[in-house]
Amino acid sequence: MGTTTRGTAQRRRTELAAFLRSRRARVTPADVGMPPGLRRRTPGLRREEVAQLSGVGVTWYTWLEQGRPINASPQVLDAVARTLRLDAPEREHLYHLAEVPYSPAPEALAQSVGPEIQGIIDALDPRPAVVYNSRYDVLAANCAYRELFYPDRPSAGLPRNAMWTLFTVDERDCPLVFRDQELPVMVATLRAAYGLHAGEPAWEDFIRRLSAASPLFARLWASGDVAQPGRRVKVFRHVDVGELRMTSLSLSVNGMPECRIVVYTPDDEETARRTALLRERRESVWATKNPAPERTGSSTTDL
């Protein structure tokens, strides 16, 4: 082990020791249903109490809190985290300091976004933008995204799931030009997210129903391929302006685990011109349907 690696490990153990002591000091006996006892000089719990409540040996926990180079399993760290009442960020921090691979507990997928996120993706127009969770449920989208994926019904309610729509729509109506290249990547991305949710009824039902509805999805799912969301150049067809070459970029959403904003940016000047044209056409149609009221007369309040 090199000098730099040894120094990093020692620094983490020192930080781990300080972190555990600070978390232990804030948990009182009453918090965990224990009597306070007499002559308690230690703020919070004693080391032996943490060990007892966590189901580990006193010596082992003492060495852990002293920053000694001992091995810790995820099960033991979880027990200590529960005793010390660590929240999700603190639990992740504990894992990193103990140099144990961290696996976040599965959470229910978000099904909506707040007005702030909706405002951000609306402001990106004429760039299409959408918010997906890891199952490709569409949580929010701007008008440009609707134009790109659903040009025949841009103002209609969005389908609940993009994956379901792309795999069940007639191939001639699919907005993706290179469908055979793009759909396998989407399925591989879905499988990577599925690893955190295997066995959950909502996910298993989704996979089962989509497999029954689309033989193509069933075949791609059976391949077992895995991929992560990332930058890609995709080609779309639009009934009014023709082909659009768009670069897709995934951005994580702070405070919304397993959700991402996907923004589609024109990959060439012609696509930029055509997306701007789509926006102009959309605004023209809106203005025709919603004419501004005529003003009559004048008033000093207009000055």
N, C-alpha and C positions, 0 to 999 in steps of 0.2 A: 504494500500500500504506500503510495507516494506521500510526501510531506503535506501537500495541499489537501489530499483526500483525508488524511488523519486530522488535519486542522479543522476541516469542515465537519467531520463526524464529532469531534470533541466540542465544537461550538454548538452543534445541535443538541448534544447531550446536556450541555450547560443550560441551554435555553429550555430544554424539556424539564429539567429539574426545577428551574424558576417558575415555569408555567404551572406545573403540578402543585407546587407549594402555594402559589397565588390562588388557584382554583379551590384547593382544599381549605384555605383560610376563610373563604366566603360561605362555605356550607356549614350550618350549625347543626348540632345534634337534633334539635327540634325539627329541622328540615327533613331528616331521615327517620324520624320517629324514635329517637334515642333520648334517654334522660340526660340532663346536662352533667350530672355528677359533681363531686366536690373537687376543690383545688384545681380547677381547669384553667391552666395558664395559656394553653395553645388556642389561638383564634381559630374558630371553625373546628373541623374534625382532627383527631389525632391520626397518625399514620396507621396504627394498628386498627383503628376503626374503619378507615378506608379499605384496608386489606380484608377485614372481616366482611364488610358489606359487598366487596367485589368478588369474594370467593377465591382470593389468592393468598399466598404466604406473606407473613409480615416482612420477613427478610427480603423476599423478592421485590415487594413494593418499595421497601426502604431503598434498595439498590436502584430501582427505577427512578425514584425521586432524587437520589443522589447523583444521577447522571452516569451510572456505571455502564459499561458496554455489555448489556444483557439483551437477549432476544425476547421480543414481545409478539404474541400472536394477535390477529384481529379480534378474536373472541375475548381475550383478556383485556385488550384496550377498550373494547366496547363496554365491558363490565365496569372498568374504572371510569369511563366517560359517563355511564349512567349514575354511578355513585356520586360523582362530582357535578352532576347536573349540567353537563356541557351541551350547548346548543350545536347546531349543524356546523357553523364555521369553526367553533372551538374544537369539535370532534375531528374535523379535517386537519386542523392545525396540529392536534395531538399526533395524528397518524404521520404527518410529514416529519415532525420532530423525532419521532420514534423510528423513522425510516421504514415504515410499513406501507405497502401499497394501499391506497385509499379507494374504497368503493362506496359512493354515496348511497344512502337508503333510497329505494324507489319512491317517487312521489307521484301523486295524481297529476296527470298532464293538465296544463292550463287549457282552458276552453274559451278564454276571452282576453282582451287587452283593454287597458285604460285609455282615456282620451289623449294622454300625452303621446303614447305610441301611435295611435291612429293619426294624430296631427303630424308626426314625423313622416310617416309613409305618404300621407297626402301631400306634404310639402315636396316630396321627391318627384312628383309628376312634372314632366312627361316620362320620367323613368318608372317603369313598372316596379312595384314593390309589394311584398306580401309578408305576413307573419305566419310561420308554420310552427306547430309543435313537432316532436320527433316522430309522430305517426302521420305527418303530413295533413293533419286537420288544419283548415284555413281559419285562422283566428281573426284576421283583418287583411284588407287589401285596398289599394287605391284604384282610381278609375282606369289608369293606364294598364294595370295588371288585368283588370276585367276585359279591356279592349284586346289584350294580347292573347288571353286564354279563352275568352268567351265573347268573341266579336259580335255574335248574333243576339246577345242579350246583355249588353254592358251595364244596364241599370238594374238587372234582376238580382235576386238574392244569390249569393255565392254558394256553390256546392259545399257541403260540409267537409269533404276530403278530396284533395287534389289527386292523390294516388288512385282513389276509387274512380274519379272522373276520367282520368287519362287511360285507365285500363278497361273501362267499360264503354267508352264512346266508340262509335264506328271509326275504323282506321282512317277513312277519308276525311273525317271531321277533326282528327287529332291535330292540334296546333303545332306539334313538334314535327319538323321535317325529317330528321333522322331518328325516328321513333325507335328503331331497333337498337340504336346505340344509347339513347338517353334513358329508356325505361329500365334496362338492366342496372344502370347506375343508381337510379332511384330505389330499386328493390334492395340493392346491396346496402344503401344508406339506411333504409328501413330496418334491415336485419341487424345492423350494428347497434341501433337504438333498442331493438327487441331484446338484446341480451340483458338489459336491466329490468325487463318486464316479463320475461318468459314465465308462463304459468298464470299471469294475471288474466282474469276473465275477459276484460274489455279488449285486451290485445289478442288473446286467443280467438275470440269471436270475430274480431276484425279480419285476422288472417284467414280464418276458416271461410267466412262469407266471401271475401274477395277471391280466394282460390276457387270457390265454386262458381263465381260469376265470370272469372277470366282464366281460361286455360293457360294463357301466356304468363299471367302472374304466377299461377301454380307451378309452372315449369321453372321460371326464374327463381322463385322462392326455394324450390327443391335443390337448386344449384349450390346453395350455402355461401355464396359470395358475400363479402363484407366490404364496405367503403365508408369513408367519412365525408360529410358535406364539404364542399370546397369550390374554388373558382373553376368555371367551365364556360366555354363558348357554345351557345345553343342557337340553332336556326329555327325560327318560327315562320309560319305562313299566315298571312292575313288577307282576308277576302278583298279588302279595299286597296291595300298598298303593296301587296306582294310579300316577298321574303324579308325577314328582319334578322340580322346577326346580332345577338345579344350576349354580353358577358355576364354571367350570374355570380354574385358574391354573397356569401353567407356571413351575417353579423350576429353575434350572440346578444341576448337581451338581459341586462343585469337585473337580477331579482326574479327572473322567469326561467327556472331550470328547464333544459331540454327544448327551449324555444329559440328561434332564430328569425331575423329579418333577412329576406332574400331580395336583393336589388338587381334589376336587369339594366345594364348600361349598354348603349349602342356600341358595337365593335368597329364600326366604320362610319364614314361621313354620310353615306347614302342611307344607312339605317337611322342615323341621327335626324336626317331630313325627313324621313318617312314617319318617325315617331312624333316629331314636332307637327307634321301635317295631321296626324291622327288627333292630336290635342286640339288643333285649330278647328278641325271638323266637328269634334265633340262640343267645343265651346260655341260654335256656330249653331249647332242643333239646339243646344240649351237656350241660347239667346232667342231663337225663333219660337221655342215653346214657352219661354218666360220673358215676354217683352217688358221693358221698363215702363212704368206708368207715366203718362204724359203729365207735364206740369202746367198749371194754368195760373196766370197772374204772377205777381211778384210780391215780395214782402221785405220789410226792412230786416227781418231775421235772416234773409239770404245773404246779407252783406257780411 
